Each structure stands twice: as C-alpha cells, then as structure tokens.
Amino acid sequence: MTEQILNLNKTTNAFDDDNEEIKTICEHTIEIMVTKRNNRKFYTDIKGINEKFNYDKILKEIKRKFSCNGSVKIDKGDNKRFIQLNGDQKENLFNFIIQEDIAPINKIKIRGI
C-alpha cells in the first residue's frame, strides 16, 4: 500500500515510448497548421513534436478526445514525421499540447485559417 502512495507523486508521460523522462523544452517550435481542402473541409497538421515521443500513442489519444480521424505522415522535404488530422482542430490541439506537457506555450505557433 505504501508503494502505491509513493508512486503517486512521480510524473510520467503517457505518450513516452520508454519510461525515461523527456524534457518539455523543445529545440524547435511546434507548428499547428490548418489548410483548406475543399469548400468546407479542413485538415490540421502538427509538425515539430520531439521524435522521442510515440506518435501513434499521441494520435490515438487525440482521436479519442476530439472525435476526429487522422494519421501519421512523413514529410517529403526533410523525412520527418508529422500528424495530420481531419477538421479544424487548432484550439483543441493547442490546449492538448499544453495539458500533456509536450511543449511550453511560447514554443507553439498556430498558422493557417
């Protein structure tokens, strides 16, 4: 019982592939970009998330929380992964990134419509 109580104060990130801690200070800024696809259709890209995070777990949690579809894609220019979601999810993603300590507020940029 005391072991369970002692473990309550430890902070672990649910999206980390390993159990080692990842610093929330990002080298790069995280960009949330909204692009218009059709007349009323949008998609949202998230680029710049640290490569140590498990993108599949982040995507699964985002899809569950915001009831949208999405996928992990690879950028053709620099071969880095990014997450693409259906719909205009910029405000939801901004709050999600801050709540889960993926990045601080000053390292997040929102671009697009």
N, C-alpha and C positions, 0 to 999 in steps of 0.2 A: 504494500500500500504506500509506503513512504517513497519508493522508487517512482511510482506514478506521479506523486505530488512533486517530486524534484524535477521531473521531466516537463512539467507544465511551463516553466519559465524559459525553456530553450526555444529559440526561434529557428524553425526550419522552413525552407521554401518548398512548397508542394510541387513546384514545377522543375526542381533541380533533378537532374538525372542521377548524380551522385549525392551523397549525404554531406559533402563538404560545403562550407558556406561560400556564397558568392557575394562579392561586394556590390552594393547597389550603385556605386559610382561608375558611370558608363564612360568609355573613351569617346564614343560617338553619340550624336543625338539620335533619338528615336523619332522617326518621321511617320506621321499618320496622314495619308493622302487619300482624298476622296475624288473619284473620277466618275464622270457621267458616261454611262454605257449606251443607253437608249433615251427615249423621251423622258421616262420616269424611273429608269433603273440606274442604280449606282453600284459601285464596288469600292471597298476600302482596303488599302494596303498599309501594312505596318512593316517598316524597314528599320534596321539598326539595333535590333534586340541582340544582346550578348549571345555568342554562339554556344556558351556553356549551358544555357537553358534548353530544356527539351521542348522543341517547337510543337511536337504532337500533343503533349500534355497541355500546353498553353492553349492551343487551338481547340482541344476538346472542352476545356473549361469555358472558353469564350462562347463556343457554340451552344453549350448548355445554358449559360447565364443569359445570353441575349437572343436566343431562339433564331439563329441565323445559320446559314451554311458557309463553308469556307474550305480553304486548302492551303498547304504549304507549297510554295513555288520557289524556283531558282531563277535569279536574275541573270539574264544572258550577258550583260556587260561585265560584271565582276564575279560571277559564280557564287553569290551569297544567297542564303535562303531568306525568304520573307513570307509573311502570312497575308493571304487575300481573303476578304470576307464579302459576302453579298449584302448590299444595302449600305445606307449611310450610318455608320457606327462610330463616328469620330468622338462624340461626347462619352459614349459608353466605354470606349477603349481608353480614353484619357483617364477616366476615373478608375478603370480596372488596373492600368499600369501603376498608378499611384498607390492603390489599395494593396496590391500584391508586392510592393517594393521592388519592382523590376527596374525602375529608374526614378530619379527625383523630378520635380516639376520643371526645373529650369533646363532639363535635357530633353524635353518633349516639344516637338513642333507639329502643328496641325496645318496642313496645306490642302488646297482644293476648294471646293464649293462651300 
